[in-house]
Each structure stands twice: as C-alpha cells, then as structure tokens.
Amino acid sequence: MSFISKIFGLGSKPVIAKSKFKKFESLKSSPFSAKTAGSGYKMRPDEYYITASVELGNTTTKCIICATNLNTSESYLLSKVVNMTRDIRPPKPKEEVFGKTVWGIELSKESVSELVRDTVIEAAKEAHIDIENDLDFVVRSTGVTAGFATPEESGKLIIALANGCLDAGVAPRKMAPAMSIDNFPDRLKDYTLLDKVMFDGAVVSVLPPKGEEVVSNEMEGELVTAGIKLGAKWTKVDYRNPCVSIDFGSTLAGRVVNDDEPYAHTVGNFLGLAGVIADSLVRGTDKVDKKGGAAIDLYSKDILKKADWKRAKVNAEKVHEIIDIRKVPMDRNRFGTVPVKPEAAQKAGTCLIGCDVGENGDRIPDLISLGEELYKNDGLPTLFATMDHVSAIIVKRLLDVAFDENIIIPGSALGITGRAGITGKKPELILEYTKDNFKDCVFVSDGLALGSAIMARCMNSMGTMNVPVGGKQGRPCILAARKKLQEKK
C-alpha cells in the first residue's frame, strides 16, 4: 500500500513516500506569471481556472481559492481564510433563526451572509485576485446539517451563502452553470465540452442516490468524493471508480461508489459525528472554552512528541465504548444528529452508515468527562494521541460495516480528508487498519474545497480528456460513452 500525502499550496509539489512521511519539496516557480497588471493583481495564463469554495461548517467557516490547470488537472491553493463559526454574530431580534450548528450556535440568513461576505473578501485580498475580473466560479456548501430539523432546511443555508457571495461582489452567473458556450469568456471557450455533452447531474462520473434526498449531508459527500479525485491527480494513485471516501470534519461525510459505467452509483453514504468527538475530548481539559473549544485550538506539530502511544490505544478503546457505528436503522429519522430518510435510501439502493455518540449525541457529556479524566491521568500529548487512535478505529469500524453490507467493490481505492482524519499520526494508523482491504489510500487536504473546484468544471463541462478525473480506474475518458448516453435520452 502506498501512502500519499499532499498539501495544496501555491508552488508546492507532492512527495510520495511508501509507508512513511517525508517533508514536502517546493517548486521554485508558481503557476502564475510574475507580470502584474496596472491594478496590482497578478496576471495568469489562460489555462488556469480560478474557483472559490465557500463553506460554512459546524466549527469553521472557510473560503478557499484554488487555481486549476485545465491541461493537467493539478490544483494550486491561492488562499485559505478560516474563521470560527462560533464567532458568528447572534441573530438580531427580528431575524428568523432557520437552523443551528451541532454545538447549538443559532444561524440567521443575515448573520450567515455577513460572515460569508467578509470571509470571501478577505480570501480574495489574500490571493491578490479581483473578485469581478479574476474569479471564474464559486461553489457554496455546508457541513451544518446536524442541527437542522429536516434535510430540506439546508436549502435556506445555501441561499444565505449565495447572498453572502453576492454581497462580496460575486456575479450571479459565476454561481450557476453556463447554458451555452457563448456564456464563457473567450479564454475558456477552448476548454469547455459543452457543445458535446451537457451537465446531467453526474459529478466526476458519479450519480447521487435516485429519488428524494436521503441524508442532509448528501452534497458534502458528493463534493469530498470529487475533491479527493482531483487531489489524487498530484499522485500516482488512480482514485477513480470504484472508490470509498471519508471526510472527517466536525460531522462525518463520504460515499461508497461502485464501478458502473459510464456513471457510477452511490451505494453507501457515511454520516454522523466525527471531529465533534475530538472536540468533546478536548473540552474536558482546562485549555479551551467548555462550550466553544475545538481540537484545532490546541493542535500543533510538536504536540505528539511526548505522547505515550500504548496508553493512547488503551484510552481510545475506552472512548469507543461510547461510540455507536452501524447501519442506520429503518425507524430513525436522525442518526448522529444528522437528519436521514432510511426508507428513501433503501429505495435508492443506498446503505446509510452512521457514527454516533450514544443516541444523537446524548452521551457527548460523557465524552467530555472522559476527556477530563484522560487529560488528568496522561496529559495533553497522550490525549491527542488518543484522538489519532480514535479516528483510525472509526475508519476501521465504518469500513467493517460497509464490507459486512457487501457494498465495497474489490479494487476500490480509499480516500480520506478532513481535519480529524489527516492530522497527526492518523494517516499511519489508518493505513495499518486498512492495508489488508485497500491497495491504495490517498490523504487529501481540503477535499471539500477541491470538490468545489472540480464541481465547477463538471457543471460547465470542462473536462480533461487526456487526464480524466472521472471514469473507471485504468480506463480512458468517458466522453464518448456520455455522448452516446445523452443521445439516447
């Protein structure tokens, strides 16, 4: 099994190391020209497609701006602005509260729009790009679904995100797919295949579950799967269909994808609690706020140097006594606090696999108390090592359920993203637990943002036939098969 680690930074290049970590090497030149325009903004070659991913999550609100080379499908990070969602202003008296984060932070359309506006403007300034002239497309997404009453309520948040982007100066046409090739600027017309195939709902050759929405984080799972596919283009791993994706944000997302052609189907969905588990353990210490604290508040590269890893593994087993991982029962409308529709999932042929703490998070206080105990007995470094083991065991248990349900196709590649899945020694531990079932495993930073970058291209039929991101492992571009399918319809 190969371990591939990649941080998408401007001018960074991946180093592939088998079963061990190595430092990253840097390219001397960036993908952009040093020439500047009169406005002070850097000019870029025509083959770069600049996208912004705007995400409001339970813990963080981000705007990540990427530039993707349309000839090679390699993406660069231009800027990444991260704000804590807990710092969003409280809704004013006359504002409607349409939802809340998993930690109970109330959200209104106006407060979300203001936070998003400021985050987008800050990210554009940091990237030295002009929102009106340089930004090609914006994709909005949210991980804040656990506190919603129904899957449909996520639509209100998407609208609030769109309003924030509009207030930042993003044109409406940059948030919707082009209807014809005439809607593209001249420099991009040679890169779109819109005159050959239309966007029919498949993102990087994967269709969502049929029928009504089966889980409120469906779009999040779609984006991270696509993002890992794009991230893998920096590596030698062919992370195309069939594949398995797991995103460890505050809440859990991801998919199990089969090998149907030309479009694969989503046969499994992961959902529930993820980074919330680590955050709860940290809240048992005296180092963070008991209500708003998160693991990322304390994490550093050196924190694990004094950890007792044997103790950490024993501690992780105690933590997992509180964690419930299984196929979502048919009588549940919420699992791991996330709204679900098991009957709709069954009709769509999709298996829902959830991760919970007690029932809908009702044992999170026990998790905080356990974090306090572990911190007092073993110290902060070992507590963080415990979190690494906890995440790795979560991956193992999730995959065990998926294998028991017989939904993972032999030869599938595994992809991991999210803060609670790729930091510390989690990748090494995850590899240990999965080496017998997966030949290749890729760890990608900011999979959701990369997913936004590739979704923007899918929506505008901007594929790369010579370096396909979608399709089946070992197979060529599926453009001809897509054309044939759409001609039949």
N, C-alpha and C positions, 0 to 999 in steps of 0.2 A: 504494500500500500504506500502511496506517496502522500506526503503532507505538503500542501501548497499554501503559503501564506502571502497575502498581498495587502498592502495599504495603498489606496488610490490617492496618491498625492501628485501634484504637478511636478513633473520631472522625476518621478520615482519609477523604478523598474523592479519587477518581481525577481526574487531569488528562489529557486526550487530546491528544497532540501528534503531528502528522504529520511523520515522518522526523526528529524532533529531540526532545531531552529538555527537560522543564520541571520546575520544582520543584512539590512537592505542596502543595495548599491544604488547610487544616484546617477542619473544621466546628466551630462554637462549642459545639454540644451533642453529647453522647454518646447512644447509643440507649437508655441506661438512665436511669431516674428518679434524681434526687438524693436522694429519700427513702430512709432506711435503716431496717432492721428493728432490733429490740432487740438482736439478736446482733451488730450492726455490719455485716452483709452488705447490699449494695445490693439493693433490690428491682427487679424487671424486669417490663415489660409481658408479658402472656400470649403475644403473638405471637412472642416470641424463644425459639429452640430452642438450648440450650447443649450443645455436644458437645466431647469431648476426643479428640484424636488422639494416640495413644501409639505412637511408632516407635523401634525400635532399629536404627540403621544402622551401617555399617562405620566411619564417622567420628564421628557424633554420635548421641546418644540424646535424643529430644525428647518433650515433652508440650506440645501447642498447644491452647489452649482457645478455641473460636470461638462466637459468638452469631449465629445466622442469623435474619433477619426472614422469617417464613413467608409474608408477603404479597408481598414484593418479591424474595426470594432474594438479598438483599445480606448479605454476611457481615462480621462485625467480629472483630478479634483482641482477645481479652481478656487473654491472657498467653501467653508463649512461653518455656519453660525449656529450655535446651540444655546438655547435659552431654557431655563427650567419652567416647566408648565405650572408648577406650584406658585410661581411668581405672577401669574396672570391676574389682572385686577379683578376684584369681586364684581359680579353683576350689579348694576345700579337698580334702584327701586322699581323703575318701570320696564326694565328689560326682562324678557322671557328666559328662564333657565330651561334649556332643552336637553341637558344631559350633564354628566359629571365624570370625572376621571375615576379610576379604580380606587384612588385614595380619597374620593369624596370632594374634589375641587369642582365647584359649580361653574358651568360654562353658559355664556350667552352669545348670541350672534355678534353683538357689538364688541364684547371683550376679546373673543377669538379673532375677529377681523383686525382689531388694533394690534394684537400681539403678532399676527402673521404679517401685517403690513410692515411693522418695524423690523422684523426678522429678515424679510425679503430685501428691504432697502439696505440693511446692514451687510447682507451677504453679497449683494451686487457691488457695493462700495469696496468691500474687501477683495473681490475678484477683479476689480478695475474694469467692469463692464457697464455699459449703458443699458438699462432695462428696455428702453424703447427700441434701440437700434441693434443691440448685440444679442439679446436673449431670443432664442428661437422658439422655445416651448416650455410650458410649466405644467407639471402634473401634481395634483394635490392628493394626499392620502392621510389616513388617520389610524392610530392604534387605540384610540379612545373609544372603545365599543363596549367594554365590560360594564360601564355604569349606565348604559342605555337600557330602556325598558324593552325595546323591540329592535330587530335588525334595521327596520325602515328609518329609525331615528338618525342613523348615521348620515343619511342624506342631508339633514339640516346642517350638520357639521361641515360636510363637503361644500355646501353653499356658503357657509361662513368663511371657509378657507378661500373660496373663489373671490368673495368680496374683499378680503384682505389683500389678495393679489391685485385686484383691480385698483384698490386704493394706493398700492405701491407703484402703479403705473404700468401694469401688465395689460396688454391689449386683449380683449375677449377672443380674438382669432388665434391667439397663442395658447389658448386653453381648450381648443376644440380641434378635431381632425379636419384637414383640408378636404373640400368637396371635389376639387379638380386640380390638375397640375397647374392651372393658371393662378391658383391661390398661393403658390410657392414663390419666394423671391428667386430671381434669376440664378443666383449662385447655387441653389439647391435643386433646381429642376432636373439636373442630370443624375441626381441621387435618389429620386423617387421612382417607384414602380407602379404608381397609382394608375397609369394608363394600361397596366397589365393585370393587376389584382387590386381588389378593394379590401378595406379592413372589415372583416366579418366577425369580429369578436374574439378571435384566437390571438392570444398574446404569446409571442415566441413559440408558436405552433402548439399551444395547449388551450383547450377549451375549458371554460368554467363548468361547474355542475349544471345540468339541464333543469329547467323549471324555475321555481321561486328560489330566492336566496336562502341557503341552508344554514349559514352561520354569519354573524355580523362582521367578522374579520376576513371575509372572502377576498376583498380587493387587496388586503395586506398580504395574504398568502400568494395571490397572483403576482404581485409586484416583487416580493422577495425571491420567488422562484425564477422570474425573469431576470432579476438583478444578479443572482448567482450565476446564471447562464452567461450574462455579459461579463461578469468578473472573471469567469473561467477562461475567457479569451486571452488573458495575460499568461495563462499556464499551458501545460501540455495535456491537461485533462479535458476529455471530450464530455463536458457536462451538458449533454442534450438528453432527449428522451430515450429510455426511461430514467427517471431521476426522483430523488427524495430531497425536499428542502425543509429546514427547520430554522425558524427565526426566534431568537431569544431576546426580544425586547422586554418591556415590563410585562406584557402579555405574550402568549405563545401564538405563533402563526406558522404556516407552512403547508406543504402538499406532498402527496404521493401521486406521481404521474406515470401512466402506463406507456406502452410503445405503439399505440395505434397510429396509423398513417392516413392522410398526411398530418392530421391533427391528433395529438394525444388527448386523453381524457383525465380529468381529476378524479381519481378513485379513492383518495383519502385526504382529510383535512385535519391539521393539528390546531388545537385551540386551548385556551385556559390561561393559567398563570405561569410566568417564567421568571423574569427579572424581579418581580414582586417578592419572590421567595428570598432572594439575596438581600433585597432592601429591608425586608422584615427582620432578617437575622441581624443586620447592621443596626437597626433601630433598637435592638436590645443593648447596645453599647451606650456609653456616655459621650460618644464622639459626634453624634448627629442629632438633629431635631427628631423628637419622638413621633411627630406627625408628618413632617415633610422630608425627612432624611432619606438618602439613597446610597447604594453601594458606591456609585461613581463619585460621591463626595469625598470618599476616603481612599479610593484606589490609586496606587502608584506602582511604577515598575519595580520598585525595590521592596514592596511590602511583603513579598513571599520569601525573602531571603532567610528569614529566621523561623519559618514555619515548620511545624512537626507534622510531616505528611502522613505518618502512621496514625497519629491521633486524629488527623483531619478525616481520614477514611472512616474511622470508627464513628466520629461525630456525624458524618454525612449519612450513615446508616440510621442514626437516631432521627435526623431530620426527615428522612424518607418514610419513617413510621407515620408521619403526619400527612404525607403527600399521597394523593389518590390519582393514579394514572390508569385509564381504561377506556374501552369503547363507550361512548356516551349512551346511556340507557334511553329507551324509547319514551319513557314517561317524563323526561326532563325538558324544560324549556330554557334552561340556563345551566351551564357547566363551567366551573372555574370563573364564575360571574359573567361569562360571555353568553349572550342570547343565542339559542340554537333551535333548529327545527329538525329533529331526528327523522320524522316521518318523510319530510321533503327530501332529506338526504338519502334515505333508503330508496325512494322512488327514482332519484337521480343516479343511483348506483355509487354513492359516495359514503365511505366509512368515516365517521367523526370520532377522533381520538383526543381525549381531553386530559389536562393536568390541573388538579385542584388541590387546595389546602383545606382538608375537611370537606365540607359541602358549601360550595360557592364562597370560599374564603373565610368560613366562620371560625376556622382554627388559626387564623393569622395571629391573634393574640398569643396563642401557644407557641407559635414560631418565634415571636418577639421575645417571649420569656426564655425559650431555649437559646436564642442568640445571646441573651444576657448571661445565662449560665456558662455557655461555651467561652464567651469572652473573658469572664472572670477566672475560669479554670485554666484556659490555654493561651489567652492573649489575642491581640488583633491579627497578627500574621497567620496564625493557625486557623482563625475564624475565616479568613479569606481563602485559605487552602481548602477549608471545609466547603466553601461555596463552589470551588472548582470541582470538587468531587460530586457535589450535589447536582450540578449542571450535567456532568458527564453521565451520571446514573439516570437522570431524567431522559437523556437521549437514548440510553440503552432500553429503558422501560417503554418509551414511546415506540421504538422500533420493534421491541418484542411483541407488543400488541399488534402492530402492523403486519409482522410476519405471521403471527397466530391467525390473523384475519385473511392471510394469503393475498394481500393486495400489492406487495412489492415484487416487481418483475426481476428475475435473475439478471444480473449485469447492470442493475441500476447504480448510478453514481449518487453519492451523498454530499449535500451542500449545507453548510452551517453559517449563519450570520447573526448579528445582534450582540449587544454588549455582554450579555450573560452567557454567551456561547463561544466567544473567540478571545477573551482576555485571559491573562494569567497562564496557567498550565492546562486550561480546559481543552484546547485542541489536542494536546498529547494524551490526556486521559480519555477523551472521546475516541481517539484512534485505537487505543487499547481495547475499548469495549466494542468497537465496530469492525476490527480488522478481519474477522472471520466471515463477515457478511458483505463487505463492500471492497472492491478492488481499489477504487479511487474515492477520496474525500477532499473537498475543497472548502477552505475557510475564507470568507469574503467580508471585508469591512464595508458597512453601509450598503447592504444589499437592497434595502428599500429605495434608497436614492438612485442606485444603478438601475433598479427596476423601473423607476420613473423615466430614466433616460432612454431605456430600450422600449418602454411602452409608447413614448412619444414617437419613436421611429415606427413602431408597428401601426399606430393609428394613422400615420402618414405614408405607410407602405415604403419605408426607407430601409430595405434590406441590403445585405451584402452577399451576393450570390457566390463570390469566391471564398468568403469566410463566413459561412452561415452560422447564426446564433441559434436558430431554431432547427427543427427537424430531428432525425433519429441519429443516434451515435453511429459513427462510421459511414454515414450516408451523405450524399451530396445535398445541395439546396433543393427545397421542395417547391420552388416556384412553379414548375410545370404541372405538378400534381395539384397545386392550389388553383391554377388557371382551369384545369380540367374539372375540378370540383365545382368551381363557381359557374362555369359554363353550363353544367348540368342543372344548377339551381336557377 
